[in-house]
């Protein structure tokens, strides 16, 4: 079986962290929540590139890339 060194590293870090709290899930979760609450979060508004810009449909019901289908030729 293939062993990924990154996965092994993550698993080792997880085991080391869990061992600090004697593998008590409540204490581990509490610690992770505390660490997460100290981080800053950044949110960006979604980009809307077409908002407010006019555009038109040349042939809205026409076939798309019909020339690319070899079966139709």
Backbone torsions as a table, in degrees:
resi	resn	phi	psi	omega
1	UNK	NA	141.4	-178.9
2	UNK	-72.5	133.0	177.5
3	UNK	-110.7	125.8	-179.5
4	UNK	-96.7	122.6	-177.6
5	UNK	-64.8	-29.2	179.0
6	UNK	-70.0	-43.9	178.1
7	UNK	-62.3	-41.9	178.1
8	UNK	-61.1	-40.4	179.2
9	UNK	-65.0	-42.9	179.0
10	UNK	-64.4	-43.7	179.5
11	UNK	-63.4	-39.9	178.3
12	UNK	-64.3	-41.6	178.6
13	UNK	-65.0	-39.8	178.9
14	UNK	-64.3	-43.0	179.1
15	UNK	-65.5	-39.1	179.1
16	UNK	-64.6	-42.4	179.7
17	UNK	-65.8	-43.5	-179.9
18	UNK	-65.1	-35.9	-179.9
19	UNK	-65.5	-30.8	177.9
20	UNK	-60.2	-28.7	-176.7
21	UNK	-110.8	21.1	178.3
22	UNK	54.7	34.4	177.1
23	UNK	59.7	27.3	177.2
24	UNK	-86.3	112.4	-174.0
25	UNK	-62.2	-36.5	179.6
26	UNK	-63.8	-43.1	179.3
27	UNK	-68.1	-38.7	178.4
28	UNK	-63.2	-47.1	-179.6
29	UNK	-62.7	-40.5	178.9
30	UNK	-62.4	-43.3	178.9
31	UNK	-62.5	-43.6	-179.6
32	UNK	-66.0	-37.8	177.3
33	UNK	-64.5	-40.4	178.1
34	UNK	-63.4	-43.5	178.6
35	UNK	-64.1	-40.1	-178.5
36	UNK	-68.4	-36.2	-177.9
37	UNK	-69.0	-20.8	179.3
38	UNK	-81.0	-14.7	-178.1
39	UNK	-82.1	147.2	174.6
40	UNK	-85.4	142.0	175.9
41	UNK	-112.4	143.3	179.9
42	UNK	-122.4	131.0	176.4
43	UNK	-127.2	140.6	179.6
44	UNK	-113.3	144.4	176.1
45	UNK	-73.8	144.4	-178.8
46	UNK	-65.5	143.3	179.0
47	UNK	-80.1	136.2	178.6
48	UNK	-124.2	83.1	-172.0
49	UNK	-65.5	-27.9	-176.5
50	UNK	-97.6	-4.5	-177.0
51	UNK	-64.8	125.3	178.0
52	UNK	83.0	-0.7	-179.5
53	UNK	-104.8	130.6	179.4
54	UNK	-74.8	145.1	173.9
55	UNK	-148.3	160.8	-179.1
56	UNK	-135.0	153.7	176.2
57	UNK	-93.4	123.9	179.4
58	UNK	-75.5	-49.3	179.2
59	UNK	-146.5	81.9	-172.5
60	UNK	-65.7	-22.0	-178.5
61	UNK	-106.6	6.6	179.7
62	UNK	-77.9	163.1	178.8
63	UNK	-70.1	147.1	179.0
64	UNK	-98.9	121.4	177.1
65	UNK	54.5	42.9	-179.2
66	UNK	-62.0	-32.5	-179.6
67	UNK	-68.6	-19.7	-178.0
68	UNK	-83.0	-11.9	-179.1
69	UNK	-87.5	108.2	-179.4
70	UNK	-67.3	-27.9	-178.3
71	UNK	-65.4	-33.9	-177.4
72	UNK	-78.6	-12.0	-176.3
73	UNK	-81.9	NA	NA
